[in-house]
Amino acid sequence: MKLVAPSEGLAVYDYFLGMTAAGKHKAAATTFVNWYFSKRGQQLIASFGEYPARSDVPLPPVQGVKLPALDSDKVYRPDPEKELKRSEQLQKDWNKTFGYSS
């Protein structure tokens, strides 16, 4: 497989990370979250081709491919509220396209 960045642009989506009050290992979870958002943690995330959450971590080329800047017109970032409103139709379209039935 090869990573590609189409000249027309690409879609991205958000990741969410958090901790629950019910977690059994709060210190470990806190350590992981702190590492994840550290400069080194975000450098590792960026090396996989994910856009870093930190502005002081540049996005490196991934497999030799330079991805467009997150704030460019070549990156589409869906609005979660708008997507939720059309999710039922999107699911129907997906099911029809790929022959799924529910």
Residue pairs with C-beta under 8 A, 6 or more apart in sequence:
2 63
3 49
3 62
3 63
3 65
4 65
5 65
5 66
5 67
5 68
7 74
8 74
9 68
9 72
9 73
9 74
9 75
9 76
10 67
10 68
10 74
10 75
10 76
11 75
11 76
11 77
11 78
12 51
12 70
12 75
12 76
12 77
13 77
13 78
14 77
14 80
15 50
17 33
17 36
18 33
19 26
19 29
19 30
19 33
23 29
35 41
36 42
36 45
37 53
37 54
39 54
39 56
39 57
42 52
42 53
42 54
42 57
43 52
43 57
45 52
45 53
46 52
46 57
46 58
46 59
46 60
47 60
47 62
48 62
49 62
49 63
49 67
51 59
51 67
51 70
52 58
52 59
59 67
59 69
59 70
61 67
68 74
68 75
69 75
70 77
83 90
94 100
95 101
95 102
